[in-house]
Amino acid sequence: MLVDGMALLFRAYFASASSGYIRRTKAGVPTNAIYGFVRYFWDAVQTFEPSHVVCCWDLGGTTFRAQEYSAYKGNRSEAPEDLIPQFSLIRDVIESFGIPNVSYQGFEADDCIGTLATQISQEMNVTILTGDHDLLQLVSPTTSVIIMKKGQGNYKVYTPESLYEERQLHPRQIIDMKALMGDASDNYPGVRGIGEKTAIKLIQEYDSIEGILENLDQLSSSVRTKIENDLDMLHLSRRLAEIHCEVPVECAVDGCQLEIDDVLISSKFEELEMKSLCQLIGVEAV
């Protein structure tokens, strides 16, 4: 199981912060996101029973996408102040589980996940735990994407078959769909005036961006004009949408087998004053 760490951490933070209560240690260190993360993560482990686990993270700093398009994710607000100290603390918690933390400067967690999924799926089946539909482009016969839906323990598992059944799209076509319609969350526009319905219809009919461009004369004058006017942005949006699967990261399968060390985990929970999680995980509190 490849875990999209930031997706879980942000979900856990906002799920608890929305109530107005932020869990803290006696010293005032916020731990609400960590507490929620562990609950989400452990529920997924119990549900899907992975033998091996890796957790991937975004790093601060400029990514190759932001270098190519300066407005990329430029609409995002700063992380909440109470969340910032939890970025490093959660990695310590993951280490206490014996799980490798993987990240690489200049790339996003998605790219690390894509790279590791490509590598590891040569040896065993891979599941990706996330809330991010962008990762559906990684679905393959040996890689499933588990989308966390609202509420703990609520999942939608995507295989090539279930993805096609729901959207009538193949995994690679997710990239071309996003190239056409853009992504408001990541702040790139795609082709102005083309929304999701039109994008999906075009991809279903012509298979790919190349297929659409080869058949421009078959399109309505309105859609054709929009594409011709935004051709450069279409190609740029496609590069931004595509997950990079050749990040220079490696993770030996032998080093990510999920083997719980009761002492390490209970000591970490004790330090963060969340001993109640010991019972959840099934370890003895120190």
C-alpha positions in Angstrom: 0.0 0.0 0.0 1.3 3.4 -1.1 -0.1 6.1 1.2 -0.6 9.7 0.0 0.5 11.2 3.3 -0.6 14.8 2.7 -4.0 13.8 1.5 -4.6 11.9 4.8 -3.0 14.6 7.0 -5.0 17.5 5.6 -8.2 15.4 5.7 -7.6 14.5 9.3 -6.7 18.1 10.3 -9.9 19.7 8.8 -12.2 16.9 9.9 -11.3 17.8 13.5 -10.6 21.5 13.2 -14.0 22.1 11.8 -15.5 21.4 15.2 -13.3 24.3 16.6 -11.4 21.9 18.9 -7.7 21.3 18.3 -6.2 18.4 20.2 -2.9 19.5 21.9 -0.3 18.1 24.3 0.2 19.6 27.7 3.0 21.7 26.2 0.5 23.1 23.7 1.8 21.2 20.6 -1.1 20.6 18.2 -1.7 16.9 17.4 -5.2 16.7 16.0 -4.0 15.9 12.5 -1.7 13.2 13.7 -4.4 11.6 15.8 -6.9 11.6 12.9 -4.2 10.4 10.5 -3.4 7.3 12.6 -7.2 6.5 12.8 -7.7 6.8 9.0 -4.5 5.0 8.3 -5.1 2.1 10.6 -8.7 1.7 9.4 -7.3 1.3 5.8 -4.7 -1.2 7.0 -7.3 -3.3 8.7 -9.7 -3.1 5.7 -7.2 -3.8 2.9 -4.6 -5.8 4.9 -1.4 -4.8 3.0 1.8 -6.8 3.6 4.0 -3.8 2.8 3.4 -0.1 3.3 5.2 3.1 2.1 4.2 6.7 2.9 4.9 9.5 0.3 5.0 13.2 1.1 5.2 16.6 -0.6 8.2 18.7 0.3 8.3 22.5 0.6 9.9 24.5 -2.2 9.3 24.8 -6.0 8.3 21.8 -8.0 9.0 21.2 -11.7 5.4 22.0 -12.4 5.6 25.4 -10.8 8.8 26.1 -12.7 7.0 25.4 -15.9 3.8 27.3 -15.0 4.3 29.9 -12.3 0.6 30.0 -11.4 0.5 26.3 -10.6 -1.3 25.8 -7.2 -1.0 29.6 -6.8 -4.5 29.8 -5.5 -3.8 27.8 -2.4 -3.7 29.5 0.9 -1.0 28.9 3.5 -1.3 25.8 5.7 -3.1 26.5 9.0 -0.6 27.5 11.7 -1.7 24.6 13.9 -1.0 22.1 11.1 2.6 23.2 10.3 4.4 21.6 13.3 2.5 18.3 12.6 4.2 17.9 9.2 7.4 16.7 10.8 5.8 15.0 13.7 3.7 12.7 11.5 6.8 11.5 9.7 8.3 10.5 13.1 5.1 8.6 13.9 5.2 6.8 10.5 8.9 5.9 11.3 7.7 4.4 14.6 5.5 2.1 12.6 8.6 1.0 10.7 7.2 2.5 7.5 9.5 4.3 5.1 8.8 8.0 4.4 9.5 8.8 0.7 9.7 12.3 -0.9 12.0 14.1 -3.4 12.8 17.7 -3.8 11.2 19.3 -6.9 8.5 16.6 -7.2 5.2 16.0 -5.6 4.0 13.0 -3.5 1.9 11.9 -6.6 5.1 11.6 -8.6 6.8 9.5 -5.9 3.7 7.3 -5.7 3.6 6.9 -9.5 7.3 6.0 -9.6 7.1 3.4 -6.8 3.8 2.0 -8.1 5.6 1.5 -11.5 8.5 -0.2 -9.8 6.8 -2.3 -7.2 3.9 -3.5 -9.3 6.5 -5.6 -11.2 6.8 -7.7 -8.1 3.4 -7.5 -6.4 -0.1 -5.9 -6.5 -0.1 -2.3 -5.4 -2.9 -0.3 -3.7 -2.7 3.5 -3.5 -4.6 5.2 -0.6 -5.6 8.8 -1.3 -8.4 11.2 -1.6 -7.0 12.6 -4.9 -8.7 11.6 -8.1 -5.6 12.7 -10.1 -4.1 9.4 -9.1 -6.7 7.4 -11.1 -4.3 7.8 -14.0 -2.1 5.2 -12.3 -4.8 2.5 -12.2 -3.6 -0.7 -14.0 -4.1 -4.5 -13.8 -1.7 -4.6 -10.9 -2.4 -1.2 -9.3 -5.7 -0.2 -7.6 -6.5 3.3 -6.3 -8.4 3.5 -3.1 -10.3 6.8 -2.9 -11.2 7.9 0.7 -14.7 9.2 0.7 -16.5 11.3 3.3 -16.5 9.6 6.7 -14.0 7.1 8.1 -14.1 3.6 6.6 -15.8 4.8 3.4 -13.8 3.8 0.3 -14.2 3.5 -3.4 -11.7 1.1 -5.0 -10.8 1.8 -8.6 -9.5 -0.9 -11.0 -9.4 -0.6 -14.8 -12.8 -2.2 -14.9 -14.5 -0.1 -12.2 -13.0 3.1 -13.6 -14.3 2.3 -17.1 -17.7 1.3 -15.7 -18.0 4.6 -13.8 -16.6 7.1 -16.4 -16.2 5.1 -19.6 -12.5 6.2 -19.6 -9.2 4.3 -19.5 -6.6 5.4 -16.9 -4.4 7.2 -19.4 -7.4 9.2 -20.7 -7.7 10.8 -17.2 -4.7 12.9 -18.1 -6.2 14.1 -21.4 -9.5 14.8 -19.8 -7.7 17.1 -17.3 -5.7 18.7 -20.0 -8.9 19.8 -21.7 -11.0 20.8 -18.7 -8.1 22.1 -16.5 -8.0 21.8 -12.7 -9.3 24.6 -10.5 -7.7 23.0 -7.4 -4.2 23.0 -9.0 -4.9 26.3 -10.8 -4.3 25.5 -14.4 -7.1 26.4 -16.9 -6.9 23.7 -19.7 -9.0 24.9 -22.7 -11.1 27.9 -21.6 -14.8 27.2 -22.1 -14.5 23.4 -22.1 -15.9 21.7 -18.9 -15.9 18.2 -17.7 -18.8 16.9 -19.7 -17.4 18.2 -23.0 -13.9 16.9 -22.2 -15.1 13.4 -21.4 -17.3 13.3 -24.5 -14.4 14.4 -26.7 -12.0 11.8 -25.2 -14.6 9.1 -25.5 -15.2 9.9 -29.1 -11.6 10.6 -30.3 -9.6 8.6 -27.7 -6.9 11.1 -26.9 -5.7 14.7 -27.4 -3.9 13.6 -30.6 -7.1 12.0 -31.9 -9.0 15.2 -31.2 -6.4 17.4 -33.0 -6.4 15.1 -36.0 -10.2 15.5 -36.2 -10.7 19.2 -35.6 -12.7 19.5 -38.7 -15.3 17.1 -37.2 -15.9 19.3 -34.2 -18.5 22.0 -33.8 -17.1 25.4 -34.8 -17.5 26.6 -31.2 -15.4 23.7 -29.7 -12.9 23.8 -32.5 -12.3 27.6 -32.0 -11.8 27.1 -28.2 -9.2 24.4 -28.8 -7.4 26.3 -31.5 -7.3 29.5 -29.4 -5.8 27.6 -26.4 -3.6 25.0 -28.1 -0.4 26.0 -26.1 -2.3 25.9 -22.8 -3.8 22.5 -23.8 -0.3 21.0 -24.2 1.0 22.7 -21.0 -2.0 21.5 -19.0 -1.4 18.0 -20.2 2.2 18.1 -18.9 1.0 19.5 -15.6 -1.7 16.8 -15.3 0.5 13.9 -16.0 2.1 12.2 -13.0 5.9 11.8 -13.4 6.8 8.1 -12.9 10.6 8.4 -13.2 11.5 10.2 -9.9 15.0 9.1 -8.7 13.5 7.3 -5.7 13.8 3.7 -4.8 12.3 1.6 -2.0 13.4 -2.0 -1.5 10.3 -4.1 -1.0 12.1 -6.0 1.8 12.4 -2.7 3.7 8.7 -1.8 3.8 7.1 -4.9 5.2 4.6 -3.9 7.8 5.9 -5.3 11.1 4.7 -3.5 14.2 7.2 -2.9 17.1 5.0 -2.4 20.2 7.6 -0.5 22.1 8.5 2.0 19.4 4.8 2.8 18.7 3.6 3.0 22.3 6.6 5.2 23.2 5.8 7.6 20.4 2.1 7.7 21.4 3.1 8.3 25.0 5.3 11.2 23.9 2.5 12.8 21.9 0.0 12.1 24.8 -2.3 9.9 22.7 -2.1 6.6 24.6 -5.7 5.8 23.6 -4.3 4.9 20.1 -2.4 2.0 21.6 -5.7 0.2 22.1 -6.7 1.0 18.5 -3.5 -0.4 17.1 -3.5 -3.3 19.5 -0.2 -2.6 21.3 0.5 -2.4 25.0 1.0 1.1 26.4 4.4 1.7 27.9 
